[in-house]
Amino acid sequence: MAALFTKFCERGDFKALGLVLPAYLADLGTEDDRVRLATALHMVHAAHWLPEDEQDTLSEAISSLTSVVTVT
């Protein structure tokens, strides 16, 4: 995630950063926090705001994050 944030800043992509960073900083490890972060990541991914390599990295982050979230 930190690498993605760095790329967002380098490119001046404050829209993606502004959407994901609050959810990332508020993540205390609870399931609700993880769902909130996954939702923010999904929104950025679905909007296709990022270059292809970052879209791929974002997909990997979403996959790893959603594998941690328990579906009830």
Secondary structure, DSSP 8 states (H G I E B T S, - for coil): -HHHHHHHHHHT-HHHHHHHHHHHHT--S-HHHHHHHHHHHHHHHHHT-S-HHHHHHHHHHHHHHHHHS---
